[in-house]
Amino acid sequence: MKHVLSPREWYETNRFVKELESSYVPPVVSVYAPSREIGRIVRVLEEEKELRVGEVQTSIAKELDALKRSAGNLCLFGWKEGKEIAVKRLITSGDVPPAHVVDDEPFLEPLHDVLEIRYDVLLVLLDHGRALLRLYRGSEVQRQKKIRSYVMPKHHKGGWSQKRFARIRGEQVERHFKTVQERIESFDAEGVEMIVLAGPGEAKKNFARRYVTKEMADKVVVVEGLDFSSDEGEIDAVLVDQLNRYREKLESGLLSSARRSARRGLTVDENREILKALERGAVETILIASDYYAATPEEDELIIKMIEEAERTSAEVEFITKETVLEELHKHGSVIALLRYRPF
C-alpha cells in the first residue's frame, strides 16, 4: 500500500477538501499550479479573464505570484461572497496537473486523486498459449510483459493418436505456465498487494491451482469478464472493483482487530487519552474516520499532534474510508487507538 501523502498531510488535505465542499459560493475558479508552471498559469489567468469572475482570477494570480517560491504544488480556489473575494489555498507535495477551471462548484478531482490510497497490483491475463503481465502502481502502469508460447491447437488433423497429441500439447501448456510463473516472480510479486488472474476459458483457474506459489496464494484473485480483446476501460473497471473489495476487507479486518483489543482493555477512544498513550509509546495503530471533522481549531490541532506523535513512535495511522466500515466505526467513535500495552 502506498500513501501518496504522509498521514499528517493526508488529514490536512482531506479536511481542506471537506471545508471547501461546504463553504463555496458559485461560480468558483479552481486553479492547480505545479511548482514549475506557476509563471505560465499566472499568464493564463491574466489572458483568459471571464467577465463574471475576472476579479477572482486577478486575486488568484496575485496569490500565485506571491507563493511562487513555495516548496510544493499550489491549489487555489476563489469566489465572490457579496463584494468580498474569498481565496482558499493548499500547498501539496502530491502531483497535480496544471488546470484552470471556472464552474459552479470546485474542481476537486486532482485532490481526490492525491488522497487516493494506492496499491501495487499485478494483472496476469492469460490463456493456454499467451499471457500479458502488467504491474500497476496506483493507476499507473509501471511494467508490462507479453508472452507467447507455441502450443498446438486443440483440434489436430494428422496421424497422431489422441493420447500422444494430448500428452505433447499438455507439455507445451505446462512449459507456457512455467514461463508465466517465472515472469511473475521477476515482477517482484512478493511486493504487490494483489495479483489478479484473468483471461478466457479455464486457463486462469488451471494456473491458479498448480502454479501459484505459497507466497503468492493469499494475494491471488481469479476474476471473470476479461480476455485479450478487453479494452482499457473494461480492465480498469475490473481492477477498481477488486481494489474496492480489497480495501473494504482490509478496513473490516482493522475494525475486527479493534474489537478484539477492546475485549482485552487495549483500546482508547478519547483524543487526549490517545495522545497520552502515544507519548508513552503504547499505541500500535490509530484508526481515524476519513469523514472525521474537528469542530474547533483546538481539536484540529490535537488530531495533528496525535498523528505527529504516531509517526515519531512508529505507530500505524489508518484512515477508514469505506462507508460500511465507517458506519461501524462511528458506533465506537471517530478515532480509536489500539494499544500495545496498558499505559495507565
Secondary structure, DSSP 8 states (H G I E B T S, - for coil): -EESS-HHHHHHHHHHHHHHHHH--SSEEEEEE-GGGHHHHHHHHHHS--GGGHHHHHHHHHHHHHTTTSSSEEEEEEEEETTEEEEEEEEESS----EEEEESS---HHHHHHH-EE-EEEEEEE-SSEEEEEEEETTEEEEEEEEE-----SS--SS--HHHHHHHHHHHHHHHHHHHHHHHHHTTGGG-SEEEEE-STTHHHHHHHHH--HHHHTTEEE--S--TT--HHHHHHHHHHHHHHHHHHHHHHHHHHHHHHHHTT-EE-SHHHHHHHHHTT-EEEEEEETT---SSHHHHHHHHHHHHHHHHTT-EEEEE--HHHHHHHHTT-SEEEEESS---
